Amino acid sequence: MLEVAGVHTYYGESHILHGVSLRVAEGEAVALLGRNGAGKTTLIRSIVGFTPPREGRILFEGAPIHAWPPYRISRRGVALVPQGRRIFAPLTVRENLLLGARADGWTLERVFELFPRLRERAAQAGGTLSGGEQQMLAIGRALLTNGRLLLLDEPSEGLAPILVREIGRVVKGLKGQRLSILLVEQNYHLALQVADRVYVMNKGQIVYEGTPQGLEADEEVKRRYLGVA
């Protein structure tokens, strides 16, 4: 579904990603872990075309997309839930959801079934929602684009534990529907609960690739790169 091969990305002259490679198979949930500043969001920005790489390749369903503009990557089937949610505060919940909606697959009613609270607040301005509700709105908006690959950038950031568990439930459910998922997270426990495979990033490089079980058993990687005792 997604292949990132030897990607180098810069902000101006600052070299952020140093030869990053990873893959996401069809129907697979992959977690990308790492501390703040590791380069995780830069990788997401490279995949969706916001900050194109200077070297390397990014392929989606076999097509090289690393030189494409973001709108074309989105239309091809890559859906993004950005860090910080980025909803449109003055617009209603319904308007936010329908902005990028495309036919086939996910519908407004289906999103409301997944997130009943959004149905209750459909006419409410997005900016008046709680943080957890805004995250639901951001996920629902991405699902309505009917992409085949879902990129989730720090979806649990700033949420209470009960809402983090809810996000985990939703991601598991989407994986169960064979949606391909790349989950960028700092929440180690959430990532390991939902992922089929795990990558760990440090200083713009992939320093670990393996299964959740393998990472759980690797005390050195957890301590050195994730701060998990």
C-alpha positions in Angstrom: 0.0 0.0 0.0 2.7 2.5 1.1 6.4 2.3 0.6 8.9 4.9 1.8 12.4 4.3 0.5 15.5 6.2 1.5 13.8 9.5 2.0 15.8 12.7 2.9 13.7 15.7 3.8 14.9 19.2 4.6 13.4 22.4 6.1 15.5 25.0 4.2 19.1 23.8 4.9 18.1 21.8 8.0 18.4 18.1 7.2 15.5 16.4 9.1 15.0 13.0 7.6 18.1 10.9 6.9 17.3 8.0 4.6 14.0 6.9 6.2 12.4 3.7 4.9 9.2 2.0 6.0 6.2 0.2 4.5 2.5 -0.4 5.2 0.8 -3.4 3.7 -2.8 -3.4 2.6 -5.1 -3.8 5.7 -2.1 -3.4 8.1 -1.8 -1.0 11.0 1.7 0.3 11.5 2.8 2.4 14.4 5.7 5.0 14.2 7.0 5.8 17.7 9.5 8.4 18.8 10.1 11.3 21.1 9.3 14.9 20.2 11.6 16.2 17.4 12.4 12.7 16.1 11.0 13.6 12.7 7.7 11.7 12.8 5.5 14.6 11.6 8.0 15.6 9.0 7.7 12.1 7.5 3.9 12.5 7.5 4.3 15.9 5.7 6.6 14.2 3.2 4.1 11.5 2.5 1.2 13.9 1.9 3.2 16.3 -0.2 3.4 19.3 2.3 7.2 19.0 2.5 8.4 16.9 -0.4 11.6 14.9 0.0 14.8 16.0 -1.8 16.0 12.4 -2.2 14.3 9.0 -2.0 11.0 7.6 -3.2 7.5 7.4 -1.8 5.1 5.0 -3.5 1.4 4.5 -2.9 -0.1 1.4 -4.5 3.0 1.2 -6.6 2.7 4.8 -8.0 5.5 7.2 -7.2 3.9 10.1 -5.4 6.8 12.0 -3.9 6.7 14.8 -6.5 2.9 15.1 -6.5 1.1 18.1 -5.0 -1.0 17.4 -1.9 -4.4 17.6 -3.6 -3.4 14.9 -6.0 -2.1 12.6 -3.3 -5.4 13.1 -1.4 -7.5 12.3 -4.4 -5.4 9.2 -5.0 -6.5 7.8 -1.7 -4.3 9.0 1.2 -6.4 10.5 4.1 -4.8 12.6 6.8 -5.7 13.2 10.4 -3.2 16.0 11.2 -1.5 16.7 14.5 -3.5 19.4 16.3 -6.7 18.3 14.6 -6.9 21.4 12.3 -10.6 21.6 12.2 -12.4 24.7 10.9 -13.6 26.3 14.1 -16.3 28.6 12.7 -17.9 25.8 10.7 -20.5 23.4 12.1 -19.6 19.8 12.8 -21.7 18.8 9.7 -19.9 21.4 7.5 -16.5 20.2 8.7 -17.3 16.6 7.9 -18.7 17.3 4.4 -15.9 19.6 3.2 -13.9 16.9 1.6 -16.5 14.1 1.4 -16.4 11.8 -1.6 -18.9 9.2 -2.8 -18.6 5.5 -2.1 -17.8 3.8 1.2 -17.9 6.2 4.2 -21.0 8.3 4.6 -22.1 11.0 7.1 -24.5 8.5 8.7 -21.7 6.0 9.1 -19.4 8.5 10.8 -22.3 9.4 13.1 -22.7 5.7 14.0 -19.0 5.6 14.8 -19.1 8.8 16.8 -22.6 9.4 18.2 -21.5 12.5 20.0 -20.9 14.1 16.6 -24.5 13.5 15.6 -25.6 15.2 18.8 -23.4 18.2 17.9 -23.9 18.3 14.2 -25.2 21.9 14.1 -22.6 23.1 16.7 -19.5 25.1 15.7 -16.4 23.0 15.6 -14.5 25.4 17.8 -16.9 24.9 20.7 -16.2 21.1 20.9 -14.0 19.6 23.5 -10.5 18.3 22.6 -11.8 14.7 22.4 -14.7 15.7 20.2 -12.5 17.7 17.9 -10.3 14.6 17.5 -13.4 12.5 16.6 -14.3 15.2 14.1 -10.9 15.2 12.5 -11.0 11.4 12.1 -14.5 11.5 10.7 -13.5 14.2 8.2 -10.6 12.1 7.0 -12.8 8.9 6.7 -15.3 10.8 4.6 -12.6 11.4 1.9 -12.8 7.6 1.5 -9.1 7.1 1.3 -7.5 3.7 1.4 -4.6 4.7 3.6 -5.3 6.6 6.8 -2.4 8.7 8.4 -3.0 9.5 12.0 -0.6 12.0 13.4 -0.6 12.0 17.3 -4.3 11.4 17.7 -4.1 10.9 21.5 -2.2 14.1 22.1 -3.7 16.1 24.9 -6.5 13.7 25.6 -7.7 12.3 28.9 -7.0 8.5 29.4 -10.6 7.6 28.8 -10.6 9.3 25.5 -7.2 7.7 24.6 -8.9 4.4 25.1 -11.8 5.5 22.8 -9.3 6.4 20.1 -7.7 3.0 20.5 -11.1 1.3 20.1 -11.8 3.3 16.9 -8.4 2.5 15.4 -8.9 -1.2 16.1 -12.3 -1.1 14.5 -11.0 0.6 11.4 -8.2 -2.0 11.2 -10.9 -4.7 11.4 -12.5 -3.2 8.3 -9.2 -3.7 6.4 -8.3 0.0 6.3 -4.5 0.5 6.0 -3.2 2.7 8.8 0.0 4.5 9.7 -0.3 5.7 13.3 2.2 8.3 14.5 2.3 8.3 18.3 4.2 9.1 21.5 1.7 7.0 23.5 3.6 3.8 23.6 0.8 1.7 25.1 -1.8 2.8 22.7 0.4 2.2 19.7 1.3 -1.4 20.8 -2.4 -2.2 21.4 -3.4 -1.4 17.8 -0.3 -2.1 15.6 0.6 -5.1 13.6 4.2 -3.8 13.2 6.2 -1.0 14.9 8.9 1.4 13.8 10.9 3.6 16.2 12.4 6.9 14.9 15.2 8.9 16.5 16.9 12.0 15.0 15.4 11.5 11.6 16.3 7.8 11.3 14.5 4.5 11.8 16.3 2.8 14.7 13.9 -0.1 15.2 11.5 -2.2 13.1 9.6 -5.2 14.5 6.5 -6.5 16.1 4.8 -5.0 19.2 5.9 -8.1 21.1 9.5 -7.7 19.9 9.5 -4.0 21.0 8.0 -4.9 24.3 10.8 -7.3 25.0 13.6 -4.9 23.9 14.4 -3.0 27.0 17.4 -1.1 25.4 15.3 0.4 22.6 12.5 1.3 25.0 14.8 3.0 27.4 17.1 4.7 24.9 14.6 6.0 22.4 11.2 6.1 24.1 12.0 6.7 27.7 9.9 3.7 28.7 11.2 1.8 31.8 
